[in-house]
Amino acid sequence: MREMTIPESGSKRKLLDAAEKLFADKGFEAVSVRDITQLAKTNVAAVNYHFGSRDGLLTLVMMRYMLPVTEERLLRLEVIEKKWFGKAAPLEEIIDALVRPLATQVMKSDLSERLFYKLMGRIFALQGDGLPGPVEDQIKQIAARFSKTFAKALPSLGAEELAWKIHFLVGGMIHMLTHQDMIYRISGGASGVPTMEVTLGRFIRYSATGLREGVEADVSIKKAPQTTFDF
C-alpha cells in the first residue's frame, strides 16, 4: 500500500481538513480551490505550494480515507478465506467484510460520521477520468479479490449474472452511504435515525438475499470465467 504523510498542523493541514469537509458535503466537482482556501483561511497559491494542484489535494483526501478501508477489507477477507479454506464462505460474511470497515474506520476519522459516510460514498461512486490513479488501483484490487470470493460462494451463476448482482450490491452500498439524509426526508421520518450498525445489518441481510435470488432455481447455468468490476 502507498505511504502517506498527513501533517499534524499548519497551512497544509488546514487546507486538507477544509477540502475533506467541502468535498464530502458538496461533491468533488462543486468545490473550487477558492472555496477550500476561504474555509481554510489561506491564499489560493497555498494549494499549489503544498499539493502541486487541486488534483493533488483531491488525491490525498481520497487516499487518506480509502487506504485504511482498503487495508481492513483485505485483512477481513483473508480471515474469512482462512476460516473457510477449501469451502465457500457464507455470503453474509463476505458482504460484512466489504462494508464493516466503513463502520470501524469512521471512529478513527476527523470527520463527523455524516460527512465520513458521504465522502466515502462519493469516492466509490466516482468513475472514469475523475478517479485518481492510486485510488483506482485500490478499487481494482478490492474488486478482483471480492469478485473471486463471491464467485466461489455462488458457483452456479454465470459471469454476466454475477457481475450484475454485485453491481447492484455496490450501488446499494453507495446509496446507503450518500443518501441517509434523503431517506429520512422522503419517508417523513418513518426511516428513523438508526445507528450505522443497524443499517449495516439491514444492508447485509438485504444484499445476501438479492445475491441468492434465483440461484437454486437456475442450476443449469454453468460457471463462467471470472469477471471483475470497480467497487
RAQUI-V829605 format. One record per pair of residues at least 12 apart in sequence whose C-alpha atoms are under 8 Angstrom apart, sorted by sequence separation. I is the first residue (numbers start at 1). J is the second residue. D is the distance in Angstrom with one decimal. If there is no record, write none. Layout:
{{I:J:D} {I:J:D}}
//
This chain:
{{80:93:7.4} {22:36:7.3} {33:47:7.5} {80:94:7.5} {102:117:7.6} {19:36:5.5} {77:94:7.0} {18:36:5.7} {18:37:7.8} {77:97:5.9} {15:36:6.6} {18:39:5.9} {33:54:6.6} {76:97:5.4} {15:37:6.6} {18:40:5.6} {17:40:7.8} {73:97:5.7} {15:40:5.4} {73:98:5.7} {14:40:5.3} {73:99:7.9} {15:42:7.7} {73:100:8.0} {73:101:6.3} {11:40:7.9} {72:101:5.9} {173:203:7.8} {11:42:7.1} {15:47:7.4} {69:101:5.5} {69:102:6.5} {12:46:7.8} {11:46:7.7} {12:47:8.0} {69:105:6.7} {68:105:7.1} {12:50:6.1} {19:57:7.8} {169:207:6.1} {19:58:7.8} {16:57:7.1} {20:61:6.2} {19:61:7.4} {16:61:6.8} {165:210:7.4} {166:211:7.5} {165:211:5.9} {125:174:6.5} {124:174:6.6} {94:146:7.7} {121:173:7.7} {122:174:7.5} {121:174:4.8} {66:120:7.6} {121:175:7.2} {65:120:7.4} {94:149:7.6} {121:176:8.0} {94:150:7.4} {121:177:5.1} {122:178:7.0} {120:177:7.1} {121:178:5.2} {120:178:8.0} {154:212:7.8} {157:215:6.9} {91:150:7.3} {118:177:5.6} {119:178:7.7} {156:215:6.8} {4:64:7.5} {89:149:7.7} {117:177:5.0} {118:178:4.5} {62:123:6.9} {88:149:7.8} {117:178:6.4} {118:179:7.7} {154:215:7.6} {170:231:6.2} {91:153:6.7} {156:218:7.6} {167:229:7.9} {89:152:7.9} {90:153:6.8} {156:219:5.9} {158:221:6.0} {88:152:5.6} {89:153:5.9} {156:220:7.5} {157:221:5.9} {158:222:5.9} {159:223:7.0} {163:227:6.5} {2:67:8.0} {88:153:4.7} {156:221:5.7} {157:222:6.6} {158:223:5.0} {159:224:5.2} {163:228:7.2} {1:67:7.5} {156:222:5.8} {157:223:5.8} {158:224:5.0} {159:225:6.3} {163:229:7.4} {156:223:5.6} {157:224:7.7} {159:226:6.2} {160:227:7.8} {70:138:6.8} {74:142:7.3} {155:223:5.9} {159:227:5.8} {66:135:7.3} {70:139:8.0} {73:142:7.8} {77:146:7.8} {63:134:7.6} {67:138:7.8} {63:135:6.4} {70:142:7.1} {59:132:6.0} {62:135:7.1} {99:173:7.8} {59:134:7.9} {151:226:7.4} {59:135:7.6} {148:226:6.8} {147:226:7.6} {147:227:7.1} {147:228:5.8} {147:229:7.9} {144:228:5.4} {143:228:5.8} {144:229:7.4} {143:229:5.7} {143:230:5.6} {143:231:5.9} {140:229:7.2} {142:231:7.3} {21:111:7.2} {25:115:6.4} {140:230:5.8} {20:111:7.9} {24:115:5.5} {139:230:5.9} {140:231:7.5} {24:116:7.1} {139:231:5.7} {25:118:7.0} {103:196:6.8} {21:115:6.8} {24:118:5.5} {25:119:7.5} {28:122:8.0} {103:197:7.3} {24:119:4.1} {27:122:7.0} {23:119:6.8} {24:120:7.9} {24:122:7.3} {20:119:7.7} {100:200:7.6} {99:200:7.4} {124:231:6.1} {96:204:6.6} {95:204:6.2} {92:204:6.1} {95:207:7.8} {92:205:7.1} {95:208:7.6} {92:208:6.0} {91:208:5.9}}
//
